[in-house]
């Protein structure tokens, strides 16, 4: 009887471990996420679906992460081919100390257009910022205070854009919410700027249409 009980307990532990491992796999969608309409923007292996948007950064796939590193002066960008209107975008990021990254949404796909807070909504990733728009803030529109500490660790940012309503959550807490009609549709762009690297994984989106 003791042997039987141990066998059942061991089997349960193995099953729980395997289930947890499957749930924790990066750059893959669970069945529930697929049913909810989520789609991966980054497959963890290639840059399929992405295009360079200018600047001085090298973008690469390293160990299942989309990495950006500045190679000269100024920032560099990589963006999606696809455009999105009303959506929920989720990204996980890990930036080196002193790095200044960002996620830009609802901007023009035209590669000749500049990537900035005027043509996009720019959600910043920077623990320090001269104007106070630190991680989770929407540059020039809303500040997340007090400034969070995100360098050197994995963080989850969710950007929800539904009509005029733009909400940013960081690690499960609402950072900012605004009502703004400047941009209604466009691509997603990632930024690398400053020293060190920025790393992204589990970049996924679902339509709210």
MARKEKOL-553278 format. One record per residue: residue number from 1; x, y, z of N, C-alpha, C in turn. Coordinates in steps of 0.001 Angstrom, whole numbers, always signed. Atoms other than C-alpha are relative to their C-alpha. Layout:
    n     n.xx     n.yy     n.zz    ca.xx    ca.yy    ca.zz     c.xx     c.yy     c.zz
  NUM        X        Y        Z        X        Y        Z        X        Y        Z
...
***
This chain:
    n     n.xx     n.yy     n.zz    ca.xx    ca.yy    ca.zz     c.xx     c.yy     c.zz
    1     +835    -1208       +0       +0       +0       +0     +870    +1258       +0
    2     -877    -1156      -49    +2815    +2420     +872     +654     +239    -1349
    3     -633     -132    +1307    +4509    +1677    -2443     -983     +594     -995
    4    +1028     -495     +922    +1239    +2358    -4300     -226    +1496     +226
    5     +225    -1404     -315     +690    +5637    -2479    +1166     +844     -496
    6    -1166     -738     +471    +4257    +6728    -3250       -2     +132    -1511
    7      +33      -38    +1457    +3838    +5834    -6915     -993    +1043     -492
    8    +1006     -980     +390     +666    +7910    -7168     +498    +1417     +268
    9     -511    -1325     -350    +2289   +10845    -5376    +1105     +432     -956
   10    -1093     -321     +918    +5387   +10653    -7567     -540     +360    -1375
   11     +595     -279    +1303    +3266   +10535   -10703     -647    +1376      -20
   12     +647    -1308      -83    +1321   +13570    -9535    +1028    +1123      -51
   13    -1047    -1013       +9    +4531   +15499    -8905     +593     +173    -1390
   14     -542      -61    +1357    +5910   +14624   -12332     -970     +713     -924
   15    +1009     -632     +846    +2644   +15638   -13981      -70    +1497     +254
   16      +48    -1421     -343    +2591   +18938   -12107    +1222     +728     -541
   17    -1228     -614     +512    +6208   +19614   -13060      -75     +195    -1503
   18      +92      -88    +1454    +5569   +18869   -16721    -1009    +1054     -418
   19    +1000    -1000     +313    +2458   +21021   -16728     +560    +1398     +216
   20     -599    -1294     -277    +4346   +23896   -15136    +1039     +373    -1037
   21    -1003     -246    +1024    +7168   +23520   -17633     -645     +422    -1298
   22     +693     -336    +1246    +4750   +23577   -20554     -580    +1398      +68
   23     +619    -1307     -145    +3003   +26641   -19180    +1042    +1110      -47
   24    -1039    -1016      -83    +6333   +28426   -18757     +811     +128    -1286
   25     -765      -51    +1239    +7597   +27834   -22298     -132    +1370     -641
   26       +5    -1325     +599    +8597   +31095   -23927     -394      -46    -1464
   27     +337     -198    +1405    +7296   +32358   -27258     -910    -1087     -556
   28    +1017     +956     +410    +4491   +29831   -27377    -1315     +396     +658
   29    +1315     -314     -535     +761   +30266   -26869     -646    -1249     +569
   30     +770    +1106     -546    -1299   +28066   -24613    -1283     -152     -810
   31    +1268     +219     +699    -4499   +26578   -25932    -1019    +1069     +383
   32     +938    -1032     -460    -6467   +29048   -23820     +293    +1344     -656
   33     -363    -1260     +652    -4527   +31981   -25290     -406       -6    -1466
   34     +407      +96    +1395    -5133   +30761   -28812    -1503     +181     -146
   35    +1454     -123      +50    -8841   +30441   -28117     -446    +1431     +291
   36     +330    -1388     -324    -8823   +33983   -26712     +416     +973    -1098
   37     -354     -841    +1132    -7405   +35280   -29991    +1403     +568       +7
   38    -1374     -494      -34    -3776   +35876   -29037     +796     -533    -1186
   39     -910     +392    +1071    -1145   +35790   -31800    +1407     +464     +364
   40    -1393     -365     -263    +2635   +35756   -31460     +496     +978    -1059
   41     -672     -893     +938    +4503   +38661   -33022    +1463     -388     -173
   42    -1392     +464      +44    +7896   +37081   -32275      +11    -1487     +297
   43      +57    +1457     -146    +8412   +33342   -32770    +1152     -583     +813
   44    -1108     +475     -815   +11604   +33128   -30707    +1161     -571     -786
   45    -1046     +607     +820   +13676   +31877   -33645     +452     +884    -1159
   46     -309     -819    +1167   +13533   +34401   -36498     -560    +1408     +194
   47     +563    -1348      +20   +12727   +38030   -37275    -1130      +90    -1014
   48    +1120      +34     +934    +9854   +36962   -39505    -1114     +918     +496
   49    +1062     -931     -363    +7211   +39684   -39528     +500    +1344     +492
   50     -605    -1237     -486    +9644   +42402   -38473     +883     +628    -1074
   51     -850     -707     +944   +11528   +45051   -40449     +744    +1118     +723
   52     -778    -1078     -603   +14286   +47483   -39529     -620    +1348     -356
   53     +600    -1317     +202   +13011   +51024   -39098    +1031    +1121     +155
   54    -1031    -1024      -23   +16314   +52852   -39204     +697     +120    +1346
   55     -748     -215    -1228   +18764   +54071   -36611    +1247     -846      +83
   56    -1297     +648     -196   +21948   +52639   -35180      -69    -1103    +1041
   57      +90    +1138     -918   +21075   +49346   -33539      +61    -1299     -787
   58      -19    +1347     +561   +21751   +45704   -34272    -1079     -814     +695
   59    +1074     +841     -533   +18710   +43459   -33849     +285    -1450     -354
   60     -327    +1408     +219   +19168   +39710   -33450     -890     -875     +869
   61     +689     +991     -820   +17603   +36549   -32083    +1069     -772     +757
   62     -981     +668     -844   +19601   +35140   -29158     -715     -781    +1095
   63     +568     +855    -1058   +18468   +32193   -27036    -1482     +268     +223
   64    +1438     -206      -96   +14815   +32806   -27819     -417    +1415     +340
   65     +308    -1393     -308   +15036   +36543   -27219     +273     +882    -1212
   66     -243    -1029    +1002   +14745   +39489   -29603     +823    +1085     +686
   67     -909     -916     -686   +17731   +41646   -28660     +348    +1191     -877
   68     -417    -1205     +689   +18671   +45181   -29578    +1174     +636     +717
   69    -1201     -616     -573   +22043   +46844   -29068     +449    +1126     -911
   70     -395    -1162     +786   +23090   +50304   -30198    +1446     -153     -456
   71    -1336     +148     +570   +26112   +50295   -32509     +627    +1342     -359
   72     -520    -1332     +298   +26540   +54038   -32984     -710    +1018     +866
   73     +702    -1036     -745   +25057   +57306   -31851    -1489      -46     -331
   74    +1440      -52     +225   +21327   +57579   -31411     -658    -1361     +106
   75     +755    +1249     -160   +18582   +54948   -31147     -130     -779    -1299
   76     +321     +829    +1155   +17611   +52119   -33484    -1342     -668     +224
   77    +1374     +485      -98   +14237   +50584   -34273     -237    -1231     -875
   78     +487    +1111     +800   +12568   +47415   -35499    -1515      -45     +186
   79    +1458      -73      -82    +8869   +47239   -36341     -689    -1131     -733
   80     +798    +1029     +657    +6108   +44918   -37441     -399     +449    -1403
   81     +591     -298    +1299    +4869   +44671   -41002    -1485     +307     +164
   82    +1450     -104     -168    +1292   +44339   -39792     -382    +1228     +815
   83     +569    -1125     -731     -848   +47210   -38559    -1140     -486     +884
   84    +1026     +384     -965    -3246   +47066   -35629     -769    +1245     +436
   85     +846    -1129     -386    -6144   +49244   -34523     -348      -68    +1481
   86     +353     +191    -1407    -7800   +48160   -31272     +557    -1345     +450
   87     -749    +1217     -333    -5692   +45599   -29434     +456       +1    +1451
   88     -723     +184    -1259    -4072   +44239   -26310    +1350     -595     -362
   89    -1364     +411     +327     -291   +43938   -26682     +736     -323    +1290
   90     -754     +409    -1182    +1814   +42028   -24164    +1444     -290     -397
   91    -1422     +246     +253    +5628   +42071   -24090     +713     -214    +1328
   92     -895     +138    -1138    +8234   +40853   -21643    +1351     +567     -408
   93    -1263     -654     +335   +11462   +42833   -21491     +965      -50    +1172
   94    -1079      -15     -989   +14784   +42903   -19679    +1097     +893     -564
   95     -988     -941     +516   +17092   +45889   -20124    +1187     +121     +938
   96    -1205     -231     -789   +20659   +46431   -18996      -71    +1365     +681
   97      -49    -1280     -703   +21438   +49251   -16575     +398    +1115     -962
   98     -305    -1139     +843   +21406   +52598   -18340     -612      -50    -1380
   99     +608      +84    +1326   +19491   +51358   -21369    -1318     +765       -9
  100    +1245     -752     +184   +16603   +53433   -22715     -707     -571    -1218
  101     +736     +640    +1081   +14152   +51408   -24772    -1423     +546      -17
  102    +1390     -418      +47   +10509   +51745   -25634     -798     -861     -952
  103     +936     +665     +903    +7462   +50275   -27315     -872    +1087     -609
  104     +780    -1000     +720    +5807   +52434   -29966    -1181     -691     -673
  105    +1185     +617     +595    +2255   +51719   -31125     -799    +1026     -798
  106     +929     -789     +810     -263   +52995   -33668     +700    +1089     -810
  107     -706     -950     +844    +2277   +54701   -35921      +51     -474    -1436
  108      -15     +330    +1426    +2844   +54730   -39702     +958    -1136     -338
  109     -840    +1103     +448    +4237   +51682   -41465    +1092     +479     -943
  110     -957     -560     +946    +6090   +53848   -43995    +1379      +94     +646
  111    -1341      +38     -597    +9773   +53194   -43323     +709    +1341     -104
  112     -602    -1321     +105   +10563   +56758   -44363     -468     +946    +1087
  113     +536     -845    -1064    +8511   +58152   -41502     +828     -160    +1268
  114     -752      +53    -1238   +10227   +59000   -38268     -743     -755    +1085
  115     +584     +695    -1146    +9665   +56919   -35145     +229     +884    +1220
  116     -122     -894    -1149    +8944   +59285   -32268    -1346     +144     +693
  117    +1220     -151     -785    +6350   +60369   -29709    -1059     +834     -703
  118     +971     -803     +738    +4674   +62604   -32289     -761     -830    -1030
  119     +654     +836    +1007    +3916   +59941   -34891     -519    -1313     +572
  120     +427    +1220     -692    +3316   +57100   -32382     -396     +370    +1434
  121       +7      -24    -1464    +2298   +56533   -28799    +1269     -719     +433
  122    -1260     +587     -458    +5669   +55894   -27130     -105     -362    +1475
  123       +9     +464    -1383    +5598   +53773   -23989    +1446     -297     +379
  124    -1433      +24     -273    +8983   +54170   -22387     +429    -1201     +840
  125     -673     +995     -830   +11346   +51580   -20916    +1335     +606     +400
  126    -1213     -661     -486   +13924   +53476   -18865     -182     +309    +1476
  127     +124     -258    -1434   +14494   +53539   -15114     +322    +1449     +353
  128     -256    -1431     -184   +15854   +57084   -15419     -282     +711    -1315
  129     +350     -757    +1202   +14632   +59738   -17843      +44    +1480     +346
  130     -193    -1412     -290   +15532   +63405   -18049    -1283     +780     +204
  131    +1277     -704     -115   +11908   +64493   -18413     -987     -715     +911
  132     +855     +698     -950   +10509   +61982   -15932     -909    -1062     -584
  133     +837    +1035     +625    +8896   +59632   -18446     +718    -1347     +100
  134     -686    +1259     -257   +10263   +56450   -16909     -852    -1179     -468
  135     +659    +1215     +477    +9224   +52856   -17589    -1494       +0     +330
  136    +1450      +36     -165    +5475   +52519   -18120     -693    +1292     -346
  137     +573    -1296     +361    +4976   +56184   -18998     -244      +86    -1501
  138     +218     -321    +1408    +3555   +57421   -22297     +643    +1358     -227
  139     -820    -1201     +139    +6097   +59993   -23427     -833    +1180     -502
  140     +665    -1271     +299    +4751   +63571   -23539    -1479      +20     +371
  141    +1427      +50     -308    +1323   +62413   -22336     -323     -396    +1434
  142     +337     +463    -1351    +1381   +60602   -18973    +1215     -642     +656
  143    -1128     +546     -749    +3978   +59791   -16310     -475    -1045    +1010
  144     +254    +1026    -1014    +4033   +56647   -14185     +836     +343    +1220
  145     -695     -384    -1225    +4899   +57686   -10651     -513     -798    +1193
  146    -1444     -262      +28    +6735   +56804    -8537     +698     -883    -1030
  147     -705     +772    +1026    +9312   +55555   -11077     +292    -1422     +461
  148     -271    +1391     -383    +9564   +51751   -11037    +1460     -368     -223
  149    -1343     +534     +216   +12784   +49748   -10888     -134    -1281     -821
  150     +193    +1141     +899   +12940   +47370   -13834    +1287     -541     -602
  151    -1244     +430     +637   +16587   +47083   -14901     +475    -1348     +531
  152     -624    +1253     -399   +18233   +43671   -14881     -949    -1103     +404
  153     +973    +1037     -336   +15043   +41647   -14495    -1055      -63    -1101
  154    +1076     +126     +977   +12183   +40349   -16594    -1256     +688     +524
  155    +1208     -743     -324    +9113   +42567   -16620    -1044     -252    -1082
  156    +1091     +169     +955    +5724   +42262   -18287     -754    +1312     -150
  157     +748    -1211     +308    +4139   +45263   -19978    -1165     -359     -916
  158    +1187     +213     +825     +613   +45184   -21379     -539    +1364     -408
  159     +526    -1249     +550     -603   +47987   -23637    -1348     -307     -640
  160    +1339     +197     +540    -4326   +48134   -24327     -435    +1283     -686
  161     +455    -1142     +785    -5513   +50458   -27086    -1380     -324     -555
  162    +1383     +248     +410    -9266   +50611   -27581     -664    +1342     -279
  163     +501    -1317     +342   -10467   +53642   -29478     +899    +1080     +573
  164     -765    -1080     -619    -9391   +56737   -27545     +681     -426    +1295
  165     -479     +437    -1309    -8576   +54723   -24430    +1316     -772     -130
  166    -1312     +656      +10    -4903   +53788   -23918     +396     -282    +1448
  167     -375     +391    -1358    -3909   +51837   -20797    +1294     -805      -37
  168    -1256     +744     -133     -464   +50578   -19777      +38     -623    +1391
  169     -227     +658    -1284      +57   +47994   -17046    +1419     -555      +12
  170    -1369     +476     -163    +3472   +47012   -15710      +35     -967    +1171
  171      -75    +1049    -1028    +3960   +43766   -13818    -1289     -100     +807
  172    +1305     +197     -619     +245   +43561   -13114     -635    +1226     +612
  173     +552    -1226     -569     -234   +47145   -11900     -229    +1036    -1094
  174     +258    -1040     +992    -1865   +49911   -13911    +1001    +1132     +179
  175     -980    -1078      -37     +799   +52461   -14786     -644    +1324     -381
  176     +662    -1223     +466    -1119   +55052   -16807    -1223     -371     -822
  177    +1178     +124     +857    -4444   +55514   -18566     -318    +1384     -539
  178     +311    -1288     +610    -5253   +58276   -21035    -1138     -153    -1002
  179     +961     -104    +1089    -7977   +59349   -23413     +626     +924    -1031
  180     -706     -789     +998    -6356   +60527   -26629     -371     -478    -1393
  181     +438     +347    +1353    -7322   +60648   -30288    +1049     +312    -1060
  182    -1048     -362     +958    -3960   +61370   -31907     +261    -1090    -1033
  183     -335    +1111     +893    -3399   +57906   -33409    -1004    -1130     +207
  184    +1026    +1035     -115    -5981   +55245   -34186     +426    -1362     -543
  185     -416    +1278     +578    -4069   +52562   -36079    +1454      +93     -427
  186    -1368      -10     +475     -569   +51504   -37061     +779    -1219     +446
  187     -881    +1126     -294    +2401   +49225   -36535     +505      +82    +1438
  188     -688      +51    -1291    +4291   +48197   -33402    +1499     +102     -271
  189    -1443     -186     +177    +7919   +49342   -33121     +695     -121    +1354
  190     -831     +122    -1195   +10591   +48417   -30555    +1257     +844     -177
  191    -1153     -896      +38   +13490   +50692   -29667    +1161     -539     +832
  192    -1218     +208     -783   +17081   +50211   -28526     +736    +1330      +48
  193     -660    -1300     -147   +18921   +53233   -27131     +816      -22    +1290
  194     -826      -54    -1202   +21741   +53829   -24682     +933    -1189     +101
  195    -1012    +1036     -184   +24294   +51454   -23224     -631    -1367     +235
  196     +477    +1356     -246   +23950   +47683   -23061    -1059     -451     -986
  197     +993     +623     +872   +21138   +45590   -24502    -1399      +99     +584
  198    +1386     +216     -367   +17381   +45363   -24459     -393    -1370     -539
  199     +422    +1344     +403   +15808   +41902   -24620    -1517      -90     +104
  200    +1442     +201       +9   +12236   +41015   -25557     -311    -1478     -222
  201     +517    +1333     +276   +10314   +37746   -25474    -1499       +9     +280
  202    +1444     +138     -216    +6713   +36549   -25410     -749    +1254     -450
  203     +659    -1170     +588    +5624   +39409   -27657    -1249     -496     -723
  204    +1249     +531     +551    +1965   +38750   -28427    -1076    +1070       +8
  205    +1045    -1005     +166    -1160   +40621   -29438    -1325     -681     -281
  206    +1325     +485     +375    -4890   +40092   -29684     -879    +1188     -338
  207     +881    -1065     +466    -7460   +42155   -31512    -1181     +166     +945
  208    +1195     -302     -779   -10269   +43859   -29620    -1161     +377     -909
  209    +1057     -335     +963   -12309   +44347   -32792    -1162     -965     +141
***
